[in-house]
Amino acid sequence: MTVAEETEVTLEVGQRTELPALPDPAGHHPEREMHAILEIGVRGPSGARHATPAPGTGPALAEVLIVDTSRSMLHPPAKLHAAKDATAAAVRMLPFGTSFAVLAGRFDATVVHPGPGSQVLAVARPGEREAAERAVRLLDADGGTAIGAWLDLARRLLKDQPAPVKHVLLLTDGRNEHDHRSHRPLETVLDACAGQFVCDAWGIGDDWDAELLLAITRRLHGRARAVRRESELTAAYEELIAGLLGTAVPELRIRLTPTSPGTVIRQVKQVVPNEQELRPVPAGPGGRAAEYVTRAWGDEVRHFQVVLTADPTGRESGEELQLAAVEIVVPGVRRPLRLPPPRPILVRWTDDPLDASRQHPGVRRHEVYQRASAAVAQAYRAWLRGADGREAADRALARALALAAELGDAQLLGALRLIESAPGTGRIRPGLKDVDWQHLILSSALTTPPERFPEEGGGRGSPGRAAGVRGPAGSAAGMPEPVGAGVPGSRDEGGAAPADADPGDPGPGHAAPGGGAPGSALPVRPDGLIECPDCRWLGPAGSLYCGGDCGRLLRGAPA
């Protein structure tokens, strides 16, 4: 077996190592937080079909497909037709020997295939796939929506499956309105399902709930998505199943071991390609290590944020010390695998407040994403108030646009511009439907890394290469093309200004603040930032909107 035929796992640690050593005015040394970004990548051998199991090891995937068959799926009937087509297509793609089931979800859940009351999964063979497709084609819709019952049945069916990748694909057009009719509420079911399988959840139609899909997928380590047109669902399902069949590493664990007295692990979460809180599991008897489980890796890169607290008491200043060790553990690996060596998370205690105040760009980037997502949520809540909330909704939208521009995230900018009345206005388009906001909420939950992390003062192991995030299906972060691409009226119809545009020009129909000439800008400070004259927010010199509380236009005002 050559190195080229191995699956390789990579690990880089990015951080600012400086923390303040000075005590507070009362002479105490409060806990100091050290934030680090872990860039973890998986690269499989070129052309390998990762999910093909080694001889004698059994199937690599166990799949449960859940179809919402509540009464609303008949309005319009195209939703149920699309769900049938997509589910049948997914079944046809399952490799020989794959364990699978199809469930119908209403007030409760029933096994469509292999059949009502079944306690075991079917096994994919030519005749079995055809029988499953026939059963799917006969589906009808009635009743309500109780998603907890659907996931609980999936959990019971998958409980004893030996497949390394256990996956649930859930489709709904509703809002879990009948959770009270389920034997167990959704929150309780999610606790029981956590760690048992990965769940991707999809919305279809005009009445699904983005926050519900995100709550499910964040707890079950999947991704929440939706289709704007029913006809898109089959291709989306095929892409997702192809990604699952390309799984390179079914389970990967991040092991953190504090190595300095007083160091405590406070939080570990995934921050790219979406945010997911990770909960610790014991790393073995004794010791201080904890492990954080991640699942279903294709050829991709993900980023994780680690938060440690440390105590400077009695420590030397100006010298890098190790706070913790990071190690990658892959249990039950079935093929040649090359793991990275352990990496340190460091600290350098300093008396210089300027050094101590600097953030690693990856940490800063995630904070900006959180603010952008919060601004979208604020805009939506204000929009729900109608005319009374219009001004607040516009301000929140402008703030979200400013933050997306600061991130350089074309996908998020495109999604926001579908809400904006015209490019550069920072105002909400009239005639929006609630589902338009649900798509935007999902878009604001997706994250991307910068093209390249700057290597200035980042500490040992700062990521220096391009961090191209690849989702399991091979598309960037498992995402569609930027939704702003080709939007009529957007600059360059893809969110970017034309190549010959003046970067200081806010576009046609805009005047500078205070009635100045178009294209006039705020003065740039010596540190390269500009200051909002209203709320004193500081941001990049190229900002079109204020990213602070006021959300005003900085380079132009609507005519």
Secondary structure as GFF3:
##gff-version 3
##sequence-region A 1 559
A	DSSP	three_ten_helix	3	5	.	.	.	ID=ss1
A	DSSP	beta_strand	7	15	.	.	.	ID=ss2
A	DSSP	beta_strand	18	20	.	.	.	ID=ss3
A	DSSP	beta_strand	32	43	.	.	.	ID=ss4
A	DSSP	beta_strand	61	68	.	.	.	ID=ss5
A	DSSP	three_ten_helix	71	74	.	.	.	ID=ss6
A	DSSP	alpha_helix	78	93	.	.	.	ID=ss7
A	DSSP	beta_strand	99	105	.	.	.	ID=ss8
A	DSSP	beta_strand	109	113	.	.	.	ID=ss9
A	DSSP	beta_strand	122	123	.	.	.	ID=ss10
A	DSSP	alpha_helix	126	137	.	.	.	ID=ss11
A	DSSP	alpha_helix	147	158	.	.	.	ID=ss12
A	DSSP	beta_strand	165	172	.	.	.	ID=ss13
A	DSSP	three_ten_helix	179	181	.	.	.	ID=ss14
A	DSSP	alpha_helix	186	193	.	.	.	ID=ss15
A	DSSP	beta_strand	198	203	.	.	.	ID=ss16
A	DSSP	alpha_helix	210	219	.	.	.	ID=ss17
A	DSSP	beta_strand	224	226	.	.	.	ID=ss18
A	DSSP	three_ten_helix	230	232	.	.	.	ID=ss19
A	DSSP	alpha_helix	233	245	.	.	.	ID=ss20
A	DSSP	beta_strand	249	258	.	.	.	ID=ss21
A	DSSP	beta_strand	264	272	.	.	.	ID=ss22
A	DSSP	beta_strand	276	277	.	.	.	ID=ss23
A	DSSP	beta_strand	280	282	.	.	.	ID=ss24
A	DSSP	beta_strand	290	297	.	.	.	ID=ss25
A	DSSP	beta_strand	300	310	.	.	.	ID=ss26
A	DSSP	beta_strand	320	329	.	.	.	ID=ss27
A	DSSP	beta_strand	337	338	.	.	.	ID=ss28
A	DSSP	beta_strand	343	350	.	.	.	ID=ss29
A	DSSP	alpha_helix	353	357	.	.	.	ID=ss30
A	DSSP	alpha_helix	361	383	.	.	.	ID=ss31
A	DSSP	three_ten_helix	386	389	.	.	.	ID=ss32
A	DSSP	alpha_helix	390	407	.	.	.	ID=ss33
A	DSSP	alpha_helix	410	417	.	.	.	ID=ss34
A	DSSP	alpha_helix	434	444	.	.	.	ID=ss35
A	DSSP	three_ten_helix	491	493	.	.	.	ID=ss36
A	DSSP	beta_strand	510	511	.	.	.	ID=ss37
A	DSSP	three_ten_helix	513	515	.	.	.	ID=ss38
A	DSSP	beta_strand	529	531	.	.	.	ID=ss39
A	DSSP	beta_strand	538	540	.	.	.	ID=ss40
A	DSSP	beta_strand	557	558	.	.	.	ID=ss41
###
